[in-house]
Amino acid sequence: MTAQPPEGAPDEPNRTGEPNRTSEANRTSEANRTGERSGGGEATRADEASGGGAERYTEPPRTRAWKNGVLTAEGFPVNDVSKHLKQDETVVWLDLCGPQETALRVISRELNLDPVAVEDAVSRHERTKLDHYTDYIFVNLYLPKVDGSVMRLYEVSAFVTESALVTVRADPGFPVDELVDRWDRSPDLTRGEHPRAAVALLLYALLDLVVDQQLAAAQAFDEEADALEELIFDTSFPVREIQERSFRLRKNLFRLRRVSLPMRDILNTLLRRDLQIVAPPLVPYYQDVYDHALRVGEFTEALRDLIANLLDTRIALQGNRLNEVMKKVTSWAAIIAVPTAITGFYGQNVPYPGYGHAWGFWVSSLVIVVLGVGLYVLFKVRDWM
């Protein structure tokens, strides 16, 4: 029989002097099993819930559960969502940041989500819209953030069911912490109502956050338009800077208008009484968001006309400045033409009055000075110089 080394002894090298590969492999396997038992964090639990795929998150999933308007659980694993949904009077929020399609598999099965809606949620650059399905609605929104002359759009999609709100974000730029803070500060208007009313309250905070940021972006562009107007009428008239800033402003305004105008249709659909999505206590709140969306539309329309007028004004002022320059150049050319004509006349190779006499030189010089000064005074009086 072969003697076994004592437990904890170092690996005995083989005859070739190499380490025992079997023992090293056993240690590696044991380490892997230990890592598996440790759970690997929230993202690992989400991977297990999504079917064991190698899922990657930009941020770990966030979860919350309310019962009768009171927060009862927070930060639970994704695979516990179904357990909370089975409880009466319970509303669940799940947030996924940067998932692939497999990350929504467990939620799709639990909420019976349509594959087309799931595809829209994980796809980039979908248009702002609201799709109404049999048991839920799907909303795709864009939240703008303005930093100087740069505007970034953060896309967020939401599945709204009778007892759950699932938000899907493409990147971590969306201020989800501010959204959670709004939920914590929201008045309890849905106590005693159907869970759908609590979900509508969560959706209200999301829509209100998006529309408020759109309104803030429109106001920032209005201030930029005022600064551009002052720059256009500045005496230095920096043409290149005016062109660059006006181009960026038009581009940002077009992007904001494209994502903000559909918000009116979305809110108008949500406020329809036949759909019964918004509970009566929440109607004034949704109406307030709708009014803000109308203000954003009015801002963008007015700014578009203002920018067009500013560009026309810039072109007109540039033409006026060109005319002023041409008048000055033409006036000086007329003044210079007088001595050129006189000296050219006296440069003829034929006799002329004063030819060969000193007084002829003085007469020609006097004529040049008098006519030059006379033209200068004339052009100055007519504001040509």
C-alpha positions as a LaTeX table, in Angstrom:
\begin{tabular}{lrrr}
\hline
Residue & $x$ (\AA) & $y$ (\AA) & $z$ (\AA) \\
\hline
Met1 & 0.00 & 0.00 & 0.00 \\
Thr2 & 1.11 & 3.56 & $-0.71$ \\
Ala3 & 1.52 & 5.78 & 2.33 \\
Gln4 & $-0.71$ & 8.84 & 2.34 \\
Pro5 & 0.87 & 12.15 & 3.36 \\
Pro6 & $-0.47$ & 13.70 & 6.58 \\
Glu7 & $-3.23$ & 16.24 & 6.33 \\
Gly8 & $-1.91$ & 19.74 & 5.83 \\
Ala9 & 1.50 & 18.50 & 4.57 \\
Pro10 & 2.94 & 20.19 & 1.50 \\
Asp11 & 2.50 & 18.56 & $-1.87$ \\
Glu12 & 5.23 & 16.01 & $-2.56$ \\
Pro13 & 7.00 & 16.55 & $-5.86$ \\
Asn14 & 6.91 & 13.69 & $-8.35$ \\
Arg15 & 9.91 & 11.94 & $-9.77$ \\
Thr16 & 10.41 & 14.54 & $-12.46$ \\
Gly17 & 10.65 & 17.32 & $-9.86$ \\
Glu18 & 7.30 & 18.92 & $-10.90$ \\
Pro19 & 4.64 & 19.82 & $-8.30$ \\
Asn20 & 1.67 & 17.53 & $-7.80$ \\
Arg21 & $-0.86$ & 18.84 & $-10.34$ \\
Thr22 & $-3.67$ & 16.79 & $-8.81$ \\
Ser23 & $-3.37$ & 18.51 & $-5.43$ \\
Glu24 & $-3.15$ & 21.92 & $-7.06$ \\
Ala25 & $-6.29$ & 21.21 & $-9.06$ \\
Asn26 & $-8.07$ & 20.07 & $-5.90$ \\
Arg27 & $-7.19$ & 23.35 & $-4.18$ \\
Thr28 & $-8.46$ & 25.34 & $-7.16$ \\
Ser29 & $-11.71$ & 23.37 & $-7.22$ \\
Glu30 & $-12.16$ & 23.90 & $-3.49$ \\
Ala31 & $-11.59$ & 27.64 & $-3.86$ \\
Asn32 & $-14.19$ & 27.78 & $-6.62$ \\
Arg33 & $-16.72$ & 25.94 & $-4.49$ \\
Thr34 & $-16.03$ & 28.32 & $-1.63$ \\
Gly35 & $-16.60$ & 31.31 & $-3.89$ \\
Glu36 & $-19.86$ & 29.80 & $-5.09$ \\
Arg37 & $-21.04$ & 29.29 & $-1.52$ \\
Ser38 & $-20.26$ & 32.94 & $-0.69$ \\
Gly39 & $-22.92$ & 34.08 & $-3.16$ \\
Gly40 & $-20.80$ & 36.55 & $-5.16$ \\
Gly41 & $-23.00$ & 39.53 & $-4.26$ \\
Glu42 & $-26.27$ & 40.81 & $-5.60$ \\
Ala43 & $-25.26$ & 40.44 & $-9.26$ \\
Thr44 & $-24.61$ & 36.68 & $-8.74$ \\
Arg45 & $-28.05$ & 36.21 & $-7.21$ \\
Ala46 & $-29.55$ & 38.05 & $-10.15$ \\
Asp47 & $-27.65$ & 35.75 & $-12.51$ \\
Glu48 & $-29.10$ & 32.71 & $-10.74$ \\
Ala49 & $-32.56$ & 34.23 & $-10.97$ \\
Ser50 & $-32.14$ & 34.85 & $-14.67$ \\
Gly51 & $-31.32$ & 31.25 & $-15.44$ \\
Gly52 & $-27.63$ & 31.01 & $-14.55$ \\
Gly53 & $-26.36$ & 33.10 & $-17.49$ \\
Ala54 & $-23.19$ & 35.13 & $-17.25$ \\
Glu55 & $-25.05$ & 38.41 & $-16.81$ \\
Arg56 & $-23.23$ & 41.70 & $-16.36$ \\
Tyr57 & $-24.70$ & 44.77 & $-14.70$ \\
Thr58 & $-23.46$ & 48.34 & $-14.81$ \\
Glu59 & $-24.99$ & 48.63 & $-11.34$ \\
Pro60 & $-26.42$ & 45.88 & $-9.12$ \\
Pro61 & $-30.19$ & 45.44 & $-9.28$ \\
Arg62 & $-32.24$ & 47.48 & $-6.81$ \\
Thr63 & $-35.48$ & 46.25 & $-5.28$ \\
Arg64 & $-38.17$ & 47.55 & $-2.97$ \\
Ala65 & $-41.52$ & 46.30 & $-1.69$ \\
Trp66 & $-44.43$ & 48.24 & $-0.18$ \\
Lys67 & $-47.49$ & 46.87 & 1.56 \\
Asn68 & $-50.45$ & 49.14 & 2.17 \\
Gly69 & $-48.25$ & 52.11 & 1.32 \\
Val70 & $-45.54$ & 51.18 & 3.87 \\
Leu71 & $-42.04$ & 50.13 & 2.86 \\
Thr72 & $-41.59$ & 46.54 & 4.03 \\
Ala73 & $-38.48$ & 45.28 & 2.23 \\
Glu74 & $-35.54$ & 46.71 & 0.33 \\
Gly75 & $-32.50$ & 45.27 & $-1.42$ \\
Phe76 & $-33.81$ & 41.71 & $-1.59$ \\
Pro77 & $-32.54$ & 39.37 & $-4.34$ \\
Val78 & $-34.20$ & 39.39 & $-7.73$ \\
Asn79 & $-35.36$ & 35.80 & $-7.35$ \\
Asp80 & $-37.41$ & 36.90 & $-4.30$ \\
Val81 & $-39.54$ & 39.26 & $-6.38$ \\
Ser82 & $-42.07$ & 36.53 & $-7.13$ \\
Lys83 & $-42.41$ & 35.81 & $-3.40$ \\
His84 & $-43.33$ & 39.43 & $-2.70$ \\
Leu85 & $-45.68$ & 39.63 & $-5.66$ \\
Lys86 & $-47.69$ & 36.72 & $-4.25$ \\
Gln87 & $-48.50$ & 38.71 & $-1.12$ \\
Asp88 & $-51.73$ & 40.67 & $-1.03$ \\
Glu89 & $-51.68$ & 44.47 & $-1.17$ \\
Thr90 & $-47.95$ & 44.42 & $-2.02$ \\
Val91 & $-46.24$ & 46.53 & $-4.67$ \\
Val92 & $-42.73$ & 45.74 & $-5.91$ \\
Trp93 & $-40.15$ & 47.87 & $-7.68$ \\
Leu94 & $-37.24$ & 46.31 & $-9.54$ \\
Asp95 & $-34.50$ & 48.34 & $-11.22$ \\
Leu96 & $-32.06$ & 46.81 & $-13.71$ \\
Cys97 & $-29.13$ & 48.83 & $-15.03$ \\
Gly98 & $-27.41$ & 47.72 & $-18.21$ \\
Pro99 & $-28.81$ & 44.17 & $-18.45$ \\
Gln100 & $-28.92$ & 41.82 & $-21.41$ \\
Glu101 & $-32.14$ & 40.13 & $-22.49$ \\
Thr102 & $-31.53$ & 37.11 & $-20.23$ \\
Ala103 & $-31.59$ & 39.36 & $-17.16$ \\
Leu104 & $-35.30$ & 39.97 & $-17.77$ \\
Arg105 & $-36.15$ & 36.31 & $-18.22$ \\
Val106 & $-37.40$ & 35.68 & $-14.70$ \\
Ile107 & $-39.35$ & 38.95 & $-14.65$ \\
Ser108 & $-40.77$ & 38.24 & $-18.08$ \\
Arg109 & $-42.08$ & 34.89 & $-16.90$ \\
Glu110 & $-43.42$ & 36.31 & $-13.65$ \\
Leu111 & $-45.16$ & 39.32 & $-15.22$ \\
Asn112 & $-45.96$ & 37.67 & $-18.56$ \\
Leu113 & $-44.13$ & 40.35 & $-20.54$ \\
Asp114 & $-44.29$ & 40.36 & $-24.30$ \\
Pro115 & $-40.95$ & 39.59 & $-26.03$ \\
Val116 & $-41.37$ & 42.68 & $-28.21$ \\
Ala117 & $-41.60$ & 44.91 & $-25.14$ \\
Val118 & $-38.57$ & 43.21 & $-23.57$ \\
Glu119 & $-36.61$ & 43.79 & $-26.76$ \\
Asp120 & $-37.57$ & 47.48 & $-26.72$ \\
Ala121 & $-36.46$ & 47.74 & $-23.09$ \\
Val122 & $-32.95$ & 46.39 & $-23.72$ \\
Ser123 & $-32.50$ & 48.16 & $-27.07$ \\
Arg124 & $-30.85$ & 51.55 & $-27.32$ \\
His125 & $-32.32$ & 54.69 & $-28.89$ \\
Glu126 & $-35.98$ & 53.69 & $-28.89$ \\
Arg127 & $-38.35$ & 56.58 & $-29.38$ \\
Thr128 & $-40.31$ & 58.13 & $-26.53$ \\
Lys129 & $-43.55$ & 56.16 & $-26.41$ \\
Leu130 & $-46.23$ & 54.36 & $-24.43$ \\
Asp131 & $-47.41$ & 50.89 & $-25.50$ \\
His132 & $-50.54$ & 49.50 & $-23.91$ \\
Tyr133 & $-50.65$ & 45.72 & $-23.57$ \\
Thr134 & $-53.35$ & 43.52 & $-22.07$ \\
Asp135 & $-52.00$ & 43.31 & $-18.51$ \\
Tyr136 & $-49.46$ & 46.12 & $-18.38$ \\
Ile137 & $-48.12$ & 49.19 & $-20.09$ \\
Phe138 & $-44.62$ & 49.84 & $-21.41$ \\
Val139 & $-43.12$ & 53.34 & $-21.29$ \\
Asn140 & $-39.85$ & 54.53 & $-22.80$ \\
Leu141 & $-38.54$ & 57.91 & $-21.62$ \\
Tyr142 & $-35.48$ & 60.15 & $-21.91$ \\
Leu143 & $-34.11$ & 62.32 & $-19.11$ \\
Pro144 & $-31.82$ & 65.17 & $-20.25$ \\
Lys145 & $-28.89$ & 66.59 & $-18.31$ \\
Val146 & $-27.27$ & 69.84 & $-19.45$ \\
Asp147 & $-23.67$ & 70.63 & $-18.57$ \\
Gly148 & $-22.63$ & 73.89 & $-20.18$ \\
Ser149 & $-23.14$ & 73.48 & $-23.90$ \\
Val150 & $-23.35$ & 69.66 & $-23.72$ \\
Met151 & $-26.62$ & 67.78 & $-23.24$ \\
Arg152 & $-26.77$ & 64.06 & $-22.52$ \\
Leu153 & $-29.91$ & 61.96 & $-22.76$ \\
Tyr154 & $-30.40$ & 59.04 & $-20.37$ \\
Glu155 & $-32.87$ & 56.44 & $-21.54$ \\
Val156 & $-35.11$ & 54.56 & $-19.12$ \\
Ser157 & $-37.83$ & 52.02 & $-19.85$ \\
Ala158 & $-40.58$ & 50.96 & $-17.46$ \\
Phe159 & $-43.02$ & 48.07 & $-17.25$ \\
Val160 & $-46.09$ & 49.02 & $-15.24$ \\
Thr161 & $-48.36$ & 46.24 & $-14.00$ \\
Glu162 & $-51.07$ & 46.15 & $-11.35$ \\
Ser163 & $-48.55$ & 45.34 & $-8.60$ \\
Ala164 & $-45.07$ & 46.00 & $-9.97$ \\
Leu165 & $-42.90$ & 48.65 & $-11.57$ \\
Val166 & $-39.82$ & 47.41 & $-13.42$ \\
Thr167 & $-37.37$ & 50.05 & $-14.65$ \\
Val168 & $-34.60$ & 49.23 & $-17.11$ \\
Arg169 & $-31.75$ & 51.68 & $-17.62$ \\
Ala170 & $-29.04$ & 51.55 & $-20.25$ \\
Asp171 & $-26.38$ & 53.29 & $-18.11$ \\
Pro172 & $-25.99$ & 54.59 & $-14.54$ \\
Gly173 & $-26.39$ & 58.26 & $-15.47$ \\
Phe174 & $-30.10$ & 58.23 & $-14.69$ \\
Pro175 & $-30.62$ & 59.74 & $-11.18$ \\
Val176 & $-32.35$ & 56.76 & $-9.62$ \\
Asp177 & $-31.43$ & 57.95 & $-6.11$ \\
Glu178 & $-33.40$ & 61.14 & $-6.68$ \\
Leu179 & $-36.32$ & 59.02 & $-7.86$ \\
Val180 & $-36.21$ & 56.94 & $-4.67$ \\
Asp181 & $-36.04$ & 60.14 & $-2.62$ \\
Arg182 & $-39.18$ & 61.42 & $-4.36$ \\
Trp183 & $-40.97$ & 58.19 & $-3.48$ \\
Asp184 & $-39.94$ & 58.57 & 0.16 \\
Arg185 & $-41.25$ & 62.13 & 0.22 \\
Ser186 & $-44.50$ & 61.36 & $-1.63$ \\
Pro187 & $-47.74$ & 61.74 & 0.33 \\
Asp188 & $-49.60$ & 58.53 & 1.11 \\
Leu189 & $-52.52$ & 59.01 & $-1.25$ \\
Thr190 & $-53.13$ & 55.34 & $-2.03$ \\
Arg191 & $-53.80$ & 53.85 & 1.40 \\
Gly192 & $-56.86$ & 51.67 & 1.16 \\
Glu193 & $-56.78$ & 51.81 & $-2.64$ \\
His194 & $-56.06$ & 48.98 & $-5.06$ \\
Pro195 & $-52.31$ & 48.16 & $-5.45$ \\
Arg196 & $-52.57$ & 49.58 & $-8.96$ \\
Ala197 & $-52.97$ & 53.02 & $-7.35$ \\
Ala198 & $-49.67$ & 52.59 & $-5.52$ \\
Val199 & $-47.97$ & 51.62 & $-8.78$ \\
Ala200 & $-49.48$ & 54.71 & $-10.41$ \\
Leu201 & $-47.94$ & 56.79 & $-7.61$ \\
Leu202 & $-44.51$ & 55.30 & $-8.37$ \\
Leu203 & $-45.02$ & 55.99 & $-12.07$ \\
Tyr204 & $-46.06$ & 59.57 & $-11.29$ \\
Ala205 & $-42.75$ & 60.24 & $-9.52$ \\
Leu206 & $-40.84$ & 58.82 & $-12.49$ \\
Leu207 & $-42.73$ & 60.94 & $-15.01$ \\
Asp208 & $-42.48$ & 64.03 & $-12.82$ \\
Leu209 & $-38.70$ & 63.60 & $-12.52$ \\
Val210 & $-38.28$ & 63.23 & $-16.29$ \\
Val211 & $-40.51$ & 66.20 & $-17.16$ \\
Asp212 & $-38.86$ & 68.41 & $-14.52$ \\
Gln213 & $-35.44$ & 67.67 & $-16.00$ \\
Gln214 & $-36.76$ & 68.40 & $-19.49$ \\
Leu215 & $-38.13$ & 71.73 & $-18.27$ \\
Ala216 & $-34.79$ & 72.54 & $-16.59$ \\
Ala217 & $-32.99$ & 71.76 & $-19.87$ \\
Ala218 & $-35.36$ & 74.05 & $-21.79$ \\
Gln219 & $-34.73$ & 76.86 & $-19.31$ \\
Ala220 & $-30.97$ & 76.34 & $-19.64$ \\
Phe221 & $-31.29$ & 76.65 & $-23.42$ \\
Asp222 & $-33.32$ & 79.83 & $-22.96$ \\
Glu223 & $-30.45$ & 81.32 & $-20.94$ \\
Glu224 & $-28.01$ & 80.21 & $-23.63$ \\
Ala225 & $-30.15$ & 81.94 & $-26.25$ \\
Asp226 & $-30.04$ & 85.18 & $-24.21$ \\
Ala227 & $-26.25$ & 84.94 & $-23.99$ \\
Leu228 & $-26.07$ & 84.31 & $-27.72$ \\
Glu229 & $-28.24$ & 87.37 & $-28.36$ \\
Glu230 & $-25.88$ & 89.55 & $-26.34$ \\
Leu231 & $-22.95$ & 88.11 & $-28.24$ \\
Ile232 & $-24.52$ & 88.89 & $-31.60$ \\
Phe233 & $-25.00$ & 92.56 & $-30.70$ \\
Asp234 & $-21.55$ & 92.87 & $-29.14$ \\
Thr235 & $-19.24$ & 95.36 & $-30.85$ \\
Ser236 & $-16.50$ & 92.73 & $-31.27$ \\
Phe237 & $-18.94$ & 90.43 & $-33.13$ \\
Pro238 & $-16.98$ & 87.12 & $-32.89$ \\
Val239 & $-18.41$ & 85.39 & $-35.94$ \\
Arg240 & $-16.88$ & 81.95 & $-35.39$ \\
Glu241 & $-17.96$ & 81.71 & $-31.74$ \\
Ile242 & $-21.48$ & 82.81 & $-32.67$ \\
Gln243 & $-21.69$ & 80.16 & $-35.37$ \\
Glu244 & $-20.42$ & 77.36 & $-33.10$ \\
Arg245 & $-22.70$ & 78.24 & $-30.17$ \\
Ser246 & $-25.76$ & 78.70 & $-32.38$ \\
Phe247 & $-25.12$ & 75.34 & $-34.06$ \\
Arg248 & $-24.79$ & 73.52 & $-30.72$ \\
Leu249 & $-27.89$ & 75.24 & $-29.39$ \\
Arg250 & $-29.96$ & 74.26 & $-32.42$ \\
Lys251 & $-28.73$ & 70.68 & $-32.20$ \\
Asn252 & $-29.47$ & 70.34 & $-28.48$ \\
Leu253 & $-32.87$ & 71.96 & $-28.90$ \\
Phe254 & $-33.76$ & 69.56 & $-31.69$ \\
Arg255 & $-32.81$ & 66.56 & $-29.53$ \\
Leu256 & $-34.79$ & 67.89 & $-26.56$ \\
Arg257 & $-37.81$ & 68.59 & $-28.71$ \\
Arg258 & $-37.70$ & 65.10 & $-30.19$ \\
Val259 & $-37.86$ & 63.39 & $-26.77$ \\
Ser260 & $-40.14$ & 65.87 & $-24.97$ \\
Leu261 & $-43.01$ & 66.41 & $-27.41$ \\
Pro262 & $-44.32$ & 62.80 & $-27.14$ \\
Met263 & $-44.65$ & 63.26 & $-23.36$ \\
Arg264 & $-47.91$ & 65.12 & $-23.90$ \\
Asp265 & $-49.40$ & 62.15 & $-25.71$ \\
Ile266 & $-48.13$ & 59.74 & $-23.04$ \\
Leu267 & $-49.68$ & 61.72 & $-20.19$ \\
Asn268 & $-52.86$ & 62.30 & $-22.15$ \\
Thr269 & $-53.19$ & 58.53 & $-22.61$ \\
Leu270 & $-52.55$ & 57.84 & $-18.93$ \\
Leu271 & $-55.25$ & 60.34 & $-17.93$ \\
Arg272 & $-57.92$ & 58.64 & $-20.04$ \\
Arg273 & $-60.69$ & 57.47 & $-17.73$ \\
Asp274 & $-61.60$ & 54.44 & $-19.80$ \\
Leu275 & $-58.14$ & 52.90 & $-19.23$ \\
Gln276 & $-58.39$ & 53.35 & $-15.42$ \\
Ile277 & $-54.61$ & 53.54 & $-15.01$ \\
Val278 & $-54.56$ & 56.55 & $-12.70$ \\
Ala279 & $-56.54$ & 56.44 & $-9.47$ \\
Pro280 & $-58.81$ & 59.47 & $-8.81$ \\
Pro281 & $-56.63$ & 60.83 & $-5.95$ \\
Leu282 & $-53.66$ & 60.97 & $-8.35$ \\
Val283 & $-55.39$ & 62.69 & $-11.26$ \\
Pro284 & $-54.42$ & 66.24 & $-10.12$ \\
Tyr285 & $-50.81$ & 65.15 & $-9.80$ \\
Tyr286 & $-50.73$ & 63.67 & $-13.30$ \\
Gln287 & $-52.48$ & 66.81 & $-14.56$ \\
Asp288 & $-49.67$ & 68.89 & $-13.03$ \\
Val289 & $-47.06$ & 66.81 & $-14.87$ \\
Tyr290 & $-49.09$ & 67.25 & $-18.05$ \\
Asp291 & $-49.05$ & 71.04 & $-17.58$ \\
His292 & $-45.26$ & 70.94 & $-17.16$ \\
Ala293 & $-44.98$ & 68.87 & $-20.35$ \\
Leu294 & $-47.00$ & 71.53 & $-22.15$ \\
Arg295 & $-44.61$ & 74.19 & $-20.84$ \\
Val296 & $-41.66$ & 72.23 & $-22.18$ \\
Gly297 & $-43.35$ & 72.09 & $-25.59$ \\
Glu298 & $-44.04$ & 75.82 & $-25.51$ \\
Phe299 & $-40.45$ & 76.51 & $-24.48$ \\
Thr300 & $-39.02$ & 74.47 & $-27.32$ \\
Glu301 & $-41.35$ & 76.03 & $-29.88$ \\
Ala302 & $-40.52$ & 79.56 & $-28.73$ \\
Leu303 & $-36.80$ & 78.81 & $-28.59$ \\
Arg304 & $-36.85$ & 77.36 & $-32.08$ \\
Asp305 & $-38.39$ & 80.57 & $-33.44$ \\
Leu306 & $-36.01$ & 82.70 & $-31.34$ \\
Ile307 & $-32.94$ & 80.87 & $-32.62$ \\
Ala308 & $-34.15$ & 81.21 & $-36.21$ \\
Asn309 & $-34.62$ & 84.95 & $-35.66$ \\
Leu310 & $-31.17$ & 85.22 & $-34.06$ \\
Leu311 & $-29.59$ & 83.52 & $-37.05$ \\
Asp312 & $-31.40$ & 85.86 & $-39.43$ \\
Thr313 & $-30.29$ & 88.81 & $-37.31$ \\
Arg314 & $-26.70$ & 87.59 & $-37.37$ \\
Ile315 & $-26.76$ & 87.35 & $-41.15$ \\
Ala316 & $-28.32$ & 90.80 & $-41.44$ \\
Leu317 & $-25.79$ & 92.36 & $-39.05$ \\
Gln318 & $-22.95$ & 90.66 & $-40.85$ \\
Gly319 & $-24.25$ & 92.09 & $-44.15$ \\
Asn320 & $-24.53$ & 95.54 & $-42.59$ \\
Arg321 & $-20.99$ & 95.35 & $-41.28$ \\
Leu322 & $-19.81$ & 94.29 & $-44.73$ \\
Asn323 & $-21.61$ & 97.28 & $-46.25$ \\
Glu324 & $-19.92$ & 99.60 & $-43.74$ \\
Val325 & $-16.54$ & 98.22 & $-44.67$ \\
Met326 & $-17.27$ & 98.54 & $-48.39$ \\
Lys327 & $-18.35$ & 102.16 & $-47.94$ \\
Lys328 & $-15.11$ & 103.01 & $-46.18$ \\
Val329 & $-12.99$ & 101.20 & $-48.74$ \\
Thr330 & $-14.83$ & 102.90 & $-51.60$ \\
Ser331 & $-14.48$ & 106.32 & $-49.97$ \\
Trp332 & $-10.75$ & 105.95 & $-49.49$ \\
Ala333 & $-10.43$ & 104.67 & $-53.04$ \\
Ala334 & $-12.17$ & 107.83 & $-54.31$ \\
Ile335 & $-9.85$ & 110.05 & $-52.25$ \\
Ile336 & $-6.75$ & 108.22 & $-53.51$ \\
Ala337 & $-8.02$ & 108.43 & $-57.08$ \\
Val338 & $-7.73$ & 112.30 & $-57.04$ \\
Pro339 & $-3.92$ & 112.53 & $-56.66$ \\
Thr340 & $-3.54$ & 109.58 & $-58.99$ \\
Ala341 & $-5.51$ & 111.42 & $-61.69$ \\
Ile342 & $-3.68$ & 114.73 & $-61.23$ \\
Thr343 & $-0.20$ & 113.25 & $-61.15$ \\
Gly344 & $-1.09$ & 111.17 & $-64.14$ \\
Phe345 & $-2.21$ & 114.28 & $-66.00$ \\
Tyr346 & 1.03 & 116.10 & $-65.25$ \\
Gly347 & 2.99 & 113.08 & $-66.28$ \\
Gln348 & 2.11 & 113.57 & $-69.94$ \\
Asn349 & 4.97 & 114.06 & $-72.40$ \\
Val350 & 3.34 & 117.18 & $-73.90$ \\
Pro351 & 3.46 & 120.80 & $-72.78$ \\
Tyr352 & 0.76 & 121.84 & $-70.29$ \\
Pro353 & 0.05 & 124.96 & $-68.20$ \\
Gly354 & 2.93 & 125.34 & $-65.76$ \\
Tyr355 & 5.20 & 122.98 & $-67.66$ \\
Gly356 & 8.80 & 123.72 & $-66.79$ \\
His357 & 7.81 & 126.25 & $-64.09$ \\
Ala358 & 7.84 & 125.94 & $-60.29$ \\
Trp359 & 4.35 & 127.32 & $-59.91$ \\
Gly360 & 2.98 & 124.38 & $-61.91$ \\
Phe361 & 4.18 & 121.99 & $-59.20$ \\
Trp362 & 2.62 & 124.07 & $-56.44$ \\
Val363 & $-0.68$ & 124.40 & $-58.28$ \\
Ser364 & $-0.95$ & 120.63 & $-58.83$ \\
Ser365 & $-0.07$ & 119.92 & $-55.18$ \\
Leu366 & $-2.65$ & 122.43 & $-54.01$ \\
Val367 & $-5.35$ & 120.88 & $-56.19$ \\
Ile368 & $-4.55$ & 117.41 & $-54.78$ \\
Val369 & $-4.80$ & 118.59 & $-51.18$ \\
Val370 & $-7.99$ & 120.60 & $-51.68$ \\
Leu371 & $-9.85$ & 117.88 & $-53.56$ \\
Gly372 & $-8.68$ & 115.13 & $-51.13$ \\
Val373 & $-9.76$ & 117.10 & $-48.06$ \\
Gly374 & $-13.02$ & 118.06 & $-49.74$ \\
Leu375 & $-13.89$ & 114.43 & $-50.52$ \\
Tyr376 & $-12.97$ & 113.34 & $-46.99$ \\
Val377 & $-15.25$ & 115.98 & $-45.45$ \\
Leu378 & $-18.06$ & 115.09 & $-47.86$ \\
Phe379 & $-17.86$ & 111.34 & $-47.07$ \\
Lys380 & $-17.63$ & 112.03 & $-43.34$ \\
Val381 & $-20.74$ & 114.22 & $-43.44$ \\
Arg382 & $-22.64$ & 111.44 & $-45.24$ \\
Asp383 & $-21.40$ & 108.86 & $-42.71$ \\
Trp384 & $-19.52$ & 106.88 & $-45.33$ \\
Met385 & $-16.34$ & 106.87 & $-43.28$ \\
\hline
\end{tabular}
